[in-house]
Amino acid sequence: MRLFKFTFLLVIACAMLTGCEKINNKSLPGFSVLINLGDYGRWNTYGVHALGEYRVFNRAKGLPSNFPYDVNTYTGFGGVLLFMGQDMRTLEPVPFAFDMACPVEHDVNVTITIDPDNLDAVCSKCKSRYDVLIGAGGPKSGIAIDYKVGLNVYQVRPTSNGGYIITNY
């Protein structure tokens, strides 16, 4: 009986310790994301190429203004941030994508911006800061840490035509 109690308490303690560190990167409503930058020409025009470079895609706001949106293009809940970050294993530049809506505010009109001094994503309202440089989208400071929420992360998949497709599936 004592062994059972000890094992039970050990399992509970482990669950509590590991549960405290979990960041929710899927807290926003599940809107579709599909941005086709799959060929070299489109990626060269609308993609990101240097570390820290970024571009915002928001169909409802027409951003970027000259992007050829079609019926198969979807830009998530608050728009999509395409950001050239760094793969921590290879130290090579790699594109990452995040939803622009702050996961604390849950409002399509409250979006993040990039702080040019340190390349953090910053919420315009709650002032939470998020790490986009290494692609995690996790909170660095602000109330987002208390809520354990990070930016919704999207897939950036390379194509055989020299570009990428951004999607949530």
CORKAPE-V228841 format. One line per field, one symbol per residue. phi: phi as a letter, one per 30 degrees, with the letter a starting at -180 (. if undefined). burial: b if it has 9 or more other C-alpha atoms within 8 Angstrom, else e. A space follows every 10 residues. Layout:
phi=???
burial=???
This chain:
phi=.ddddddddd dddddddddd cdcdcbdded ddbabccdce dddddcdcbc eidbbccbdd cicddcdddb dccbbidcjb ccbdcbdddc iddbdbbbdd dddddhbdcc cdbcdddbid dbddcdidcb dcdcididdc ajdddddhbb ddccdbcdcd cibbccacb
burial=eeeeeeeeee eeeeeeeeee eeeebbbbee ebbbbebbbb ebbbebbbee ebbbbbbbbe ebbbeeeeee eebbbbbbbb bbbbbbbeee eebebbbbbb bbbbbbbeeb bbeebeeebb bbbbebebbb bbbbbebbbb bbbbbeebbb bbbbbbebbe ebbbbbbbe
